[in-house]
Amino acid sequence: MRKEFNFDLSTLNTFRMKVRCACYVEYSSVEELASLDLDSLPGPIKHIGGGSNLLFTSDYPGTILHSAIRYIKYVDLGLDEVPVVVGAGVVWDSLVEELCSHGLWGAENLSLIPGEVGAAAVQNIGAYGVEIKDLVSGVSCFDLQEKRPCKFTVGQCGYGYRESMFKESGGRYVITSVLLRVSRKPRPRLEYKGLEGIDASSPAAVREAVISIRRSKLPDPEELGSAGSFFKNPVVSAAAFVRLCDAVPGESVPHYVLDNGFVKVPAAWLIDRCGFKGEREGGAQVYERQPLVIVNASGDALPGDVLELERRIVATVHEKFGVTLSPEVEHI
Ligand SMILES: Cc1cc2nc3c(=O)[nH]c(=O)nc-3n(C[C@H](O)[C@H](O)[C@H](O)COP(=O)(O)OP(=O)(O)OC[C@H]3O[C@@H](n4cnc5c(N)ncnc54)[C@H](O)[C@@H]3O)c2cc1C
């Protein structure tokens, strides 16, 4: 177990914000986590993974917990549906790479998503028509309230679009491992726009195609700090959608009508139409290739730069289209 005080978090958030926490604890087993006297640590307690969906808005006054539970256990490689138990601290993309190299199908469309396995199951990560919930069978946790291990079936995880019961629980459950099921039988999922016609002869081939598409669109966190999509795609009423269209007469607004009659509009389009592509605020910038992403362009952007750019985008989109954007990235 590693415990440090006044700890530098700049390599533990992909936005590369230079912030510190009062205390940092990294544990490598459920037993170590269970042995922690949380009440003796500076509060509040926050568990993080790779910090790729977070914006630290200042130094953190409490304790940051981080999992170094890192194992990948194939329960029975002889089955068609192979159960795999994975420690929460495993880097998600290294797991995908390994599964693909074993010829196991299921996770390849989720290639190159930053972060760790525990958080992937919290966030219900998704890309190219697949979500992690399609692979999850069960989740093992440590209940910080009851101070004991517990398990959930996938049905109990409350999965929805980037949603889960874990997110709603306010940090009560620390995920310690995830049980996934991957397939020996070919199971390519190529319906999503952009994947038609790619080489789908193996999961590794699909992974390669997904990586190449992602690299052309999204910043590489190793080179340019960001937390991926900064805003959620807003869902508006039919009447609000008509008002939105009235703001851009003669133009067709990209949209998707949901089953309940509400309309989902791409936030990237709204931000782009407000002229924000490439816009800067201090060291922060709206990414040129994808306006949904805010990047740490200078490498030393301050949290305040990102917050000010966010504020301007939200205000301008609201003024022009009457739609209020909300952040996808968790502010801490
Ligand atoms: C360039 C880029 C591209 C991205 N593309 C995608 C994409 O295509 N699809 C997508 O879905 N997301 C995408 N993301 C967002 C991000 O990668 C995911 O949300 C990812 O799952 C976050 O993982 P993390 O380990 O970094 O978690 P963090 O950001 O550290 O934490 C996320 C949340 O999970 C909680 N948490 C972390 N670990 C645990 C644990 N063990 N137990 C309980 N709670 C925990 C944290 O408290 C926090 O609330 C992208 C991000 C970047 C930077």
The ligand as a Tripos MOL2 file, in Angstrom:
@<TRIPOS>MOLECULE
LIG
   53    58     1     0     0
SMALL
NO_CHARGES

@<TRIPOS>ATOM
      1 C1         -9.2810   11.2910  -25.3880 C.3       1 LIG1
      2 C2        -10.4390   10.6780  -24.6390 C.ar      1 LIG1
      3 C3        -11.3530    9.9070  -25.3240 C.ar      1 LIG1
      4 C4        -12.4380    9.3160  -24.6480 C.ar      1 LIG1
      5 N1        -13.3220    8.5400  -25.3580 N.ar      1 LIG1
      6 C5        -14.3550    7.9310  -24.7210 C.ar      1 LIG1
      7 C6        -15.2640    7.0900  -25.4380 C.ar      1 LIG1
      8 O1        -15.1260    6.8650  -26.6330 O.2       1 LIG1
      9 N2        -16.2700    6.5240  -24.7540 N.ar      1 LIG1
     10 C7        -16.4530    6.7220  -23.4000 C.ar      1 LIG1
     11 O2        -17.4010    6.1560  -22.8220 O.2       1 LIG1
     12 N3        -15.6160    7.5110  -22.7010 N.ar      1 LIG1
     13 C8        -14.5730    8.1150  -23.3240 C.ar      1 LIG1
     14 N4        -13.7050    8.9260  -22.6200 N.ar      1 LIG1
     15 C9        -13.9570    9.1820  -21.1890 C.3       1 LIG1
     16 C10       -13.1690    8.2730  -20.2170 C.3       1 LIG1
     17 O3        -12.1170    7.6360  -20.8750 O.3       1 LIG1
     18 C11       -14.0750    7.2300  -19.5710 C.3       1 LIG1
     19 O4        -15.1090    7.8480  -18.8540 O.3       1 LIG1
     20 C12       -13.2940    6.2940  -18.6300 C.3       1 LIG1
     21 O5        -14.0770    5.2020  -18.2450 O.3       1 LIG1
     22 C13       -12.7770    6.9890  -17.3720 C.3       1 LIG1
     23 O6        -11.8860    6.0880  -16.7380 O.3       1 LIG1
     24 P1        -10.8460    6.5600  -15.6600 P.3       1 LIG1
     25 O7        -10.1830    5.3360  -15.1270 O.co2     1 LIG1
     26 O8         -9.9620    7.5880  -16.2160 O.co2     1 LIG1
     27 O9        -11.8240    7.1360  -14.5540 O.3       1 LIG1
     28 P2        -11.7920    8.5350  -13.7730 P.3       1 LIG1
     29 O10       -11.9600    9.6380  -14.7400 O.co2     1 LIG1
     30 O11       -10.6320    8.5760  -12.8680 O.co2     1 LIG1
     31 O12       -13.1240    8.3750  -12.8940 O.3       1 LIG1
     32 C14       -14.3960    8.3630  -13.5030 C.3       1 LIG1
     33 C15       -15.4460    8.0970  -12.4210 C.3       1 LIG1
     34 O13       -15.3210    6.7560  -11.9560 O.3       1 LIG1
     35 C16       -15.1360    6.7350  -10.5370 C.3       1 LIG1
     36 N5        -14.2270    5.6060  -10.2470 N.ar      1 LIG1
     37 C17       -12.9820    5.4120  -10.7370 C.ar      1 LIG1
     38 N6        -12.5070    4.2150  -10.3550 N.ar      1 LIG1
     39 C18       -13.4660    3.6450   -9.5960 C.ar      1 LIG1
     40 C19       -13.5790    2.3930   -8.9040 C.ar      1 LIG1
     41 N7        -12.6300    1.4610   -8.9300 N.pl3     1 LIG1
     42 N8        -14.7190    2.1590   -8.1870 N.ar      1 LIG1
     43 C20       -15.7260    3.0740   -8.1470 C.ar      1 LIG1
     44 N9        -15.6730    4.2670   -8.7820 N.ar      1 LIG1
     45 C21       -14.5640    4.5370   -9.5030 C.ar      1 LIG1
     46 C22       -14.5620    8.0910  -10.1920 C.3       1 LIG1
     47 O14       -14.8640    8.4540   -8.8530 O.3       1 LIG1
     48 C23       -15.2840    8.9880  -11.1880 C.3       1 LIG1
     49 O15       -16.5620    9.3120  -10.7000 O.3       1 LIG1
     50 C24       -12.6010    9.5220  -23.2580 C.ar      1 LIG1
     51 C25       -11.6590   10.3040  -22.5580 C.ar      1 LIG1
     52 C26       -10.5790   10.8610  -23.2410 C.ar      1 LIG1
     53 C27        -9.5690   11.6570  -22.4710 C.3       1 LIG1
@<TRIPOS>BOND
     1     1     2 1
     2     2     3 ar
     3     2    52 ar
     4     3     4 ar
     5     4     5 ar
     6     4    50 ar
     7     5     6 ar
     8     6     7 ar
     9     6    13 1
    10     7     8 2
    11     7     9 ar
    12     9    10 ar
    13    10    11 2
    14    10    12 ar
    15    12    13 ar
    16    13    14 ar
    17    14    15 1
    18    14    50 ar
    19    15    16 1
    20    16    17 1
    21    16    18 1
    22    18    19 1
    23    18    20 1
    24    20    21 1
    25    20    22 1
    26    22    23 1
    27    23    24 1
    28    24    25 2
    29    24    26 1
    30    24    27 1
    31    27    28 1
    32    28    29 2
    33    28    30 1
    34    28    31 1
    35    31    32 1
    36    32    33 1
    37    33    34 1
    38    33    48 1
    39    34    35 1
    40    35    36 1
    41    35    46 1
    42    36    37 ar
    43    36    45 ar
    44    37    38 ar
    45    38    39 ar
    46    39    40 ar
    47    39    45 ar
    48    40    41 1
    49    40    42 ar
    50    42    43 ar
    51    43    44 ar
    52    44    45 ar
    53    46    47 1
    54    46    48 1
    55    48    49 1
    56    50    51 ar
    57    51    52 ar
    58    52    53 1
@<TRIPOS>SUBSTRUCTURE
     1 LIG1         1 GROUP 0 **** ****
